[in-house]
Amino acid sequence: MFGRKKDEAFVSSPMRDNWYQSSSYWPSSFALVTTVDEDGNTNIGPYQLSFPFEIITGRSFLVISRQNSNTDQNIKRTGKAAMNFVEFDRKTLSKIVGMGYPGQLTDEKMKDNPYTLIPSPTPGREPDGKVMPHILKEAFQVYEVTWDDQQPIRDDGKTPEYFVLRIENLLLKEQWADNLANGTKKMPRMPITFGFRDGGKFWFAELKKPFWIPTPTDKGPKEEAILYEANRIDPEIQFTRDACKQLTGIPRPFVKTALKGIVKQAKEQGVTLVDEEFVTKINAERNA
Ligand SMILES: Cc1cc2nc3c(=O)[nH]c(=O)nc-3n(C[C@H](O)[C@H](O)[C@H](O)COP(=O)(O)O)c2cc1C
């Protein structure tokens, strides 16, 4: 399965700066970050080094930028940004590379912007010519963020800037929101980048059709999958592990409907934590 390559010896790769792209291979998505410049115009900067950071309760995104990029200066001045994610379109990749070329000011680089800038539909995030950026009409997903300057990772004046950006609003195009809400059937065709190489090339890749593999049903605690599903239905209603243990007998295709029924009853009764006792009670009522 691994071919002849599995027999090759490992050699040490030199530790260069920007090691992830100069000393190794690291493909990932990238965000088109919109921010507002000093004249009130929206700027677009492509950023591969952009990752989910806090993921439970806190929701933030980490962006690493070279010092003094437009995005760096704009975030420090305004505190606001939007992370726009687009689907694969080979023709616009060269424009994206153009917008990723250091040293251009906003009005200059935006002359060659292939996207349509539109106001955010989020109340309070309408462009104001000062701090609130436009978003990209062509994006399928946008994270609207505010810089959390109380969470500096390191600032010794020499490193790049590490921005912890608090996610205030997640925007999805309708079809992608429906897809998540009704059981994921497809994945967006996001472009992949391998970053800047050999002093003059930006590498990209195209996703093949995504597919899924079922998680094991014979490993780990039986209630795990139920717990996962149960606690995603309504953020205000949470299930305990013991409550979920009592539901492991429900055939898999009916689990979601059963959980939704429990959530509905919990809401009606003003219950926010579904525990073993609550499940026992509604089971007894149903069987009475
Ligand atoms: C696909 C792509 C990904 C990039 N990722 C990063 C990154 O993660 N961090 C960074 O500092 N520069 C990155 N760059 C280079 C920046 O886009 C470049 O510094 C650009 O000048 C930033 O725009 P701005 O000055 O308008 O913010 C990337 C460029 C491209 C084309």
The ligand as a Tripos MOL2 file, in Angstrom:
@<TRIPOS>MOLECULE
LIG
   31    33     1     0     0
SMALL
NO_CHARGES

@<TRIPOS>ATOM
      1 C1         -2.4790   31.5560   -0.2000 C.3       1 LIG1
      2 C2         -1.6330   32.5070    0.6090 C.ar      1 LIG1
      3 C3         -1.4450   32.2860    1.9640 C.ar      1 LIG1
      4 C4         -0.6840   33.1610    2.7350 C.ar      1 LIG1
      5 N1         -0.5480   32.9420    4.0890 N.ar      1 LIG1
      6 C5          0.1110   33.8260    4.8670 C.ar      1 LIG1
      7 C6          0.1670   33.6820    6.2810 C.ar      1 LIG1
      8 O1         -0.3770   32.7640    6.8540 O.2       1 LIG1
      9 N2          0.8300   34.6310    7.0120 N.ar      1 LIG1
     10 C7          1.4280   35.6950    6.4200 C.ar      1 LIG1
     11 O2          2.0030   36.5410    7.1190 O.2       1 LIG1
     12 N3          1.3900   35.8520    5.0770 N.ar      1 LIG1
     13 C8          0.7370   34.9670    4.3020 C.ar      1 LIG1
     14 N4          0.6820   35.1520    2.9440 N.ar      1 LIG1
     15 C9          1.2960   36.3470    2.3930 C.3       1 LIG1
     16 C10         0.3930   37.5400    2.6770 C.3       1 LIG1
     17 O3         -0.8160   37.3770    1.9900 O.3       1 LIG1
     18 C11         1.1240   38.8300    2.2860 C.3       1 LIG1
     19 O4          1.9820   39.1630    3.3510 O.3       1 LIG1
     20 C12         0.1800   39.9630    1.9760 C.3       1 LIG1
     21 O5          0.9420   41.1240    1.7600 O.3       1 LIG1
     22 C13        -0.8140   40.1950    3.0920 C.3       1 LIG1
     23 O6         -1.7620   41.1330    2.6950 O.3       1 LIG1
     24 P1         -2.0180   42.4260    3.5590 P.3       1 LIG1
     25 O7         -0.7140   43.2070    3.6810 O.co2     1 LIG1
     26 O8         -3.0550   43.1660    2.7840 O.co2     1 LIG1
     27 O9         -2.5040   41.9420    4.8960 O.co2     1 LIG1
     28 C14        -0.0670   34.2770    2.1430 C.ar      1 LIG1
     29 C15        -0.2410   34.5010    0.7680 C.ar      1 LIG1
     30 C16        -1.0110   33.6290    0.0040 C.ar      1 LIG1
     31 C17        -1.1790   33.8800   -1.4630 C.3       1 LIG1
@<TRIPOS>BOND
     1     1     2 1
     2     2     3 ar
     3     2    30 ar
     4     3     4 ar
     5     4     5 ar
     6     4    28 ar
     7     5     6 ar
     8     6     7 ar
     9     6    13 1
    10     7     8 2
    11     7     9 ar
    12     9    10 ar
    13    10    11 2
    14    10    12 ar
    15    12    13 ar
    16    13    14 ar
    17    14    15 1
    18    14    28 ar
    19    15    16 1
    20    16    17 1
    21    16    18 1
    22    18    19 1
    23    18    20 1
    24    20    21 1
    25    20    22 1
    26    22    23 1
    27    23    24 1
    28    24    25 2
    29    24    26 1
    30    24    27 1
    31    28    29 ar
    32    29    30 ar
    33    30    31 1
@<TRIPOS>SUBSTRUCTURE
     1 LIG1         1 GROUP 0 **** ****
